């Protein structure tokens, strides 16, 4: 079963749903702002996180090169 060993069926279902949602967002290129916020709070609590709009722009630029063309 997925999730933590000994997880109940409802817990495993929630884990599967979260994992599937994250996978689908990654497949279509939608950034996961909630994951970013958790990461910032956990590993960089002294820094203010980007706004959603700034985060989205930064992820789009990282994915598509900020409008620069690609050959492949």
C-alpha positions as CSV (number, residue, x, y, z in Angstrom):
1,X,0.0,0.0,0.0
2,X,1.2,3.6,-0.6
3,X,2.1,6.1,2.0
4,X,3.5,5.4,5.4
5,X,3.7,1.8,6.6
6,X,0.7,1.0,8.6
7,X,-1.4,3.8,7.1
8,X,-5.1,3.4,7.1
9,X,-7.1,3.2,3.9
10,X,-8.4,6.8,4.1
11,X,-4.8,8.0,4.8
12,X,-3.5,6.1,1.9
13,X,-6.3,7.5,-0.3
14,X,-5.4,11.1,0.7
15,X,-1.7,10.4,0.0
16,X,-2.6,8.9,-3.4
17,X,-4.9,11.9,-4.3
18,X,-2.2,14.5,-3.3
19,X,0.5,12.6,-5.2
20,X,-1.7,12.3,-8.3
21,X,-2.6,16.0,-8.1
22,X,1.0,17.0,-7.9
23,X,2.0,14.7,-10.7
24,X,-0.8,16.1,-13.0
25,X,0.2,19.7,-12.2
26,X,3.9,18.9,-13.0
27,X,2.8,17.2,-16.3
28,X,1.0,20.3,-17.5
29,X,3.7,22.7,-16.1
30,X,1.5,24.3,-13.4
31,X,3.8,25.3,-10.6
32,X,2.9,24.2,-7.1
33,X,2.8,27.4,-5.0
34,X,1.7,25.7,-1.8
35,X,4.8,23.3,-1.9
36,X,7.0,26.4,-2.5
37,X,5.5,28.1,0.6
38,X,6.0,25.1,2.7
39,X,9.6,24.8,1.5
40,X,10.3,28.5,2.2
41,X,8.8,28.3,5.7
42,X,10.8,25.1,6.5
43,X,14.2,25.9,5.0
44,X,14.3,29.7,4.6
45,X,12.1,31.2,7.4
46,X,14.1,34.4,7.4
47,X,13.2,35.2,3.8
48,X,9.8,36.5,2.6
49,X,8.3,34.2,0.0
50,X,7.5,35.5,-3.5
51,X,3.9,36.5,-4.2
52,X,2.0,34.0,-6.3
53,X,2.3,36.2,-9.3
54,X,6.1,36.5,-9.0
55,X,6.4,32.8,-8.3
56,X,4.3,32.0,-11.4
57,X,6.4,34.4,-13.6
58,X,9.7,32.9,-12.3
59,X,8.5,29.3,-13.0
60,X,7.3,30.3,-16.5
61,X,10.6,31.9,-17.3
62,X,12.5,28.9,-16.0
63,X,10.4,26.6,-18.1
64,X,10.2,28.6,-21.3
65,X,13.4,30.7,-21.1
66,X,11.7,34.0,-20.8
67,X,10.6,34.2,-24.4
68,X,13.9,33.0,-25.9
69,X,13.5,30.6,-28.7
70,X,14.8,27.0,-28.6
71,X,15.9,24.8,-31.4
72,X,14.5,21.6,-30.0
